[in-house]
Amino acid sequence: MNGRVFIIGLGLIGGSLALCIKKEHPNSSIIGFDISQENLKLGTMLGVIDEIATSIEAGVENADLIILSTPVKETELIIESLTRLDLKENVIITDVGSTKTVITNKSEALLAKGITFIGGHPMAGSHKSGVSASKSILFENAFYLLTPHVSIDSKKVNQLQDWLIGTNAKFIVISPEEHDLLTGVISHLPHIVAASLVHQADHTSESHELVTRLAAGGFRDITRIASSSPAMWRDILIHNKEVLKEQLVIWKKEMDSVYSLIETEDEEGIFNYFHRAKEVRDGLPLGQKGAIPAFYDLYVDVPDYPGVISEITGYLAQENISITNIRILETREEIFGILVISFQTEEDRKRAQNCIASYSNYDSTIG
């Protein structure tokens, strides 16, 4: 496909979509706009975009596809501004936000003017952020949810998928309401729970200082998603408040049930509770991307001596295996510590495990 693609917001998602479109549609022109001039300059230097728009008004002129890659609150404001601008007759507008009902309702003003808006949510992310982290493989095999208004012609949805075919994502078309329910259950609520666990540990640490030290291991891992952007989650919770209010009521009932099992020392009930959770969890699809970015961690037992980290990373560098994060869980003199290395994909993690095994006798396990 040929045409002009205008991307508002040059972060990880916007930049990666630009690369996907350029890869599949090399004759198209990618125009970028961002409130950060540094992002725009970097995006141009890295070849993510072809042109810089001086303003949204300038960027939308003759655009065939407009992608709103901004926080959901900002997306609302941009949609309002687009209703006042002269847009190309057959332009398609889409977004990448984590909530859809409010955004789709807001887009009705565009629909009234004959402008096509199709909500979108690529369910992929990374440990890194910013345009410099953009990758054309970011969305590969990830679910990409599209939430068109009921009045949108299916041909327009197909046209948007054609524009985005370079993502190699799995497109699913659902209603905005179903999207918000699904993401509320498998993404938004878990983030709330993770944050609440961190708060509870923080309160307890005021009287028990060992909490912070002991939380460095598994607790830190299971609450990992609590490190997400506070501003982003503020907007998501407000946008999806009705779904989350209902889910929190259900969650409270679930916790009341667990409380009762513990209070009555119901051994069979407790066993069955965890047994069923294990069955469901073990039955979840493996090797697929979902609503929460996966963490591909490798745990390596290493002795504590100078240069051991550079030794391990040196092995990986020789095999051209990229890492996204590295940290030490515990290391004390004369004992083995745990080196946790994070990777972008499952394939990279498997390659790293084989690499470390071939170069050393260090034990490594998948986390």
HURAGI-V444862 format. One record per residue. RES is the residue in one small letter. NEAR is the number of other ideal C-beta (glycine too) atoms within 12 Angstrom. Layout:
res: {RES:RES}
near: {NEAR:NEAR}
//
This chain:
res: {m:n:g:r:v:f:i:i:g:l:g:l:i:g:g:s:l:a:l:c:i:k:k:e:h:p:n:s:s:i:i:g:f:d:i:s:q:e:n:l:k:l:g:t:m:l:g:v:i:d:e:i:a:t:s:i:e:a:g:v:e:n:a:d:l:i:i:l:s:t:p:v:k:e:t:e:l:i:i:e:s:l:t:r:l:d:l:k:e:n:v:i:i:t:d:v:g:s:t:k:t:v:i:t:n:k:s:e:a:l:l:a:k:g:i:t:f:i:g:g:h:p:m:a:g:s:h:k:s:g:v:s:a:s:k:s:i:l:f:e:n:a:f:y:l:l:t:p:h:v:s:i:d:s:k:k:v:n:q:l:q:d:w:l:i:g:t:n:a:k:f:i:v:i:s:p:e:e:h:d:l:l:t:g:v:i:s:h:l:p:h:i:v:a:a:s:l:v:h:q:a:d:h:t:s:e:s:h:e:l:v:t:r:l:a:a:g:g:f:r:d:i:t:r:i:a:s:s:s:p:a:m:w:r:d:i:l:i:h:n:k:e:v:l:k:e:q:l:v:i:w:k:k:e:m:d:s:v:y:s:l:i:e:t:e:d:e:e:g:i:f:n:y:f:h:r:a:k:e:v:r:d:g:l:p:l:g:q:k:g:a:i:p:a:f:y:d:l:y:v:d:v:p:d:y:p:g:v:i:s:e:i:t:g:y:l:a:q:e:n:i:s:i:t:n:i:r:i:l:e:t:r:e:e:i:f:g:i:l:v:i:s:f:q:t:e:e:d:r:k:r:a:q:n:c:i:a:s:y:s:n:y:d:s:t:i:g}
near: {24:15:24:34:46:47:51:44:40:44:39:32:47:46:42:45:50:50:37:37:42:31:27:26:27:16:15:29:27:43:39:48:37:36:19:21:17:16:33:33:18:24:40:24:16:26:21:41:40:26:26:28:33:15:19:32:19:20:38:35:22:23:39:32:43:50:48:46:40:34:32:39:27:28:40:28:20:38:38:20:25:34:24:17:27:16:31:24:13:21:34:41:48:51:48:47:43:45:43:41:33:32:44:40:23:34:39:23:23:36:26:13:20:18:32:33:43:46:49:48:44:39:34:38:33:32:29:23:24:25:36:23:27:39:34:25:24:38:39:27:24:35:31:40:42:40:40:36:33:18:19:31:18:17:15:28:31:21:25:39:30:23:40:41:23:30:40:25:33:24:30:23:28:27:21:37:23:22:39:40:28:30:38:34:26:24:36:41:34:27:35:31:27:26:24:21:25:26:16:19:27:20:14:18:18:12:11:15:13:12:20:19:15:17:25:21:20:18:23:28:23:18:26:28:31:27:20:28:19:14:15:30:29:20:27:35:32:22:36:38:21:20:34:29:18:19:29:23:15:18:22:18:14:18:17:14:19:20:16:16:20:15:12:13:11:16:12:12:19:20:14:16:22:17:14:14:16:13:12:11:12:12:10:15:13:12:15:18:31:25:32:28:30:32:30:31:33:38:33:41:25:34:24:19:15:10:12:25:25:15:21:35:25:18:30:34:16:16:22:12:30:27:34:29:22:26:26:23:27:22:23:12:10:9:13:23:26:32:38:37:40:33:30:31:29:23:18:26:33:20:27:41:32:20:29:34:20:16:22:22:13:28:18:32:18:22:26}
//
